[in-house]
Amino acid sequence: MTRYLISFDDGAMTFPEEELPEVAEASHAVVREAQDAGVWVFGGGLERQQASVVATDGTVADGPYPETKAVIGGFSIIDVPTREDALEWAAKIAAACRCAQEVREIMPDSAV
């Protein structure tokens, strides 16, 4: 099986605030479905603009940088047999969250 990162940009979820409970329930339903299917690894939303950048010399700066165009708003990690399976889960997540999702394959850990 292969792990995939499914993510969306901060600010991509644009719907009226009164619809948040409906969107949250739909999103949680997809997570429960993925858990029941045995493909869910981990996921969550990220605090808006609360990043720190650690340089190779260990210095720490607040981030992201102003020139950053996109910041991850949330993500899911799933473990499925094929990219097509990952795209199907991304479509379910996109419909539930009401925003487009990016799908990226996570490289295997050679130490495992």
SULURNOR-V757184 format. One record per backbone hydrogen bond with DSSP energy under -1.0 kcal/mol. NH is the residue of the N-H (numbers start at 0). CO is the residue of the C=O. If there is no record, write none. Layout:
nh:NH co:CO
nh:NH co:CO
This chain:
nh:1 co:79
nh:3 co:77
nh:4 co:103
nh:5 co:75
nh:6 co:101
nh:7 co:73
nh:9 co:70
nh:11 co:8
nh:13 co:11
nh:18 co:15
nh:19 co:16
nh:22 co:18
nh:23 co:19
nh:24 co:20
nh:25 co:21
nh:26 co:22
nh:27 co:23
nh:28 co:24
nh:29 co:25
nh:30 co:26
nh:31 co:27
nh:32 co:28
nh:33 co:29
nh:34 co:30
nh:35 co:31
nh:36 co:32
nh:37 co:34
nh:38 co:33
nh:39 co:33
nh:40 co:76
nh:41 co:76
nh:43 co:74
nh:45 co:72
nh:49 co:46
nh:52 co:60
nh:54 co:58
nh:57 co:54
nh:60 co:52
nh:62 co:50
nh:67 co:64
nh:72 co:7
nh:73 co:7
nh:74 co:43
nh:75 co:5
nh:76 co:41
nh:77 co:3
nh:78 co:38
nh:79 co:1
nh:85 co:81
nh:86 co:82
nh:87 co:83
nh:88 co:84
nh:89 co:85
nh:90 co:86
nh:91 co:87
nh:92 co:88
nh:93 co:89
nh:94 co:90
nh:95 co:91
nh:96 co:92
nh:97 co:93
nh:98 co:93
nh:101 co:6
nh:103 co:4
nh:105 co:2
nh:111 co:108
